[in-house]
Amino acid sequence: MKTAAQTTFAQYLGRTLGRAWRNCVRLDRRAHGRLLTRGWAPGAAKTVLLVVKLAAIGILLYTAFWLALLLVFALAGAWILLNDNGSYDEEQKTEWRYGPAGYGLYTSNDQRIDPHDPDDDQA
């Protein structure tokens, strides 16, 4: 028989989050007390702390939104690269060769795409 029970991850996480919550409440009470000792009205101190909390939550949500959007674009780009078979490369392939308008850069359907002067070919 074991003398000490094993702590599960859920219990450990719960205790850690509980300690963090207690610390946040303690800091909030200390800040409220400091504002009161500096002569603030209780309602004003409470309002200021609420505005600070809402601003912090807003900043966190704003940051989380942009990070999530960045993650979505990264996943979409990875998905596109993963599913790319490169078939468009063969259709759009260009090469330097002799064609109907002389030596130049031609597409796969024999259209010359490099800038050239046809009068220079006559000389």
Number of C-alpha atoms within 10 A of each C-alpha: 4 5 5 6 7 8 8 9 9 9 11 11 11 12 12 12 12 12 12 12 12 12 12 12 12 12 12 16 14 12 15 18 14 13 18 16 10 8 9 14 12 12 10 13 18 18 12 13 17 13 12 12 13 12 12 12 12 12 12 11 12 12 12 12 12 11 12 12 12 12 12 12 12 12 12 12 12 12 11 11 11 9 9 10 9 9 8 9 9 9 11 11 11 17 12 12 14 13 13 11 14 13 14 18 18 21 17 12 10 14 14 22 11 12 8 14 9 10 7 7 10 6 5
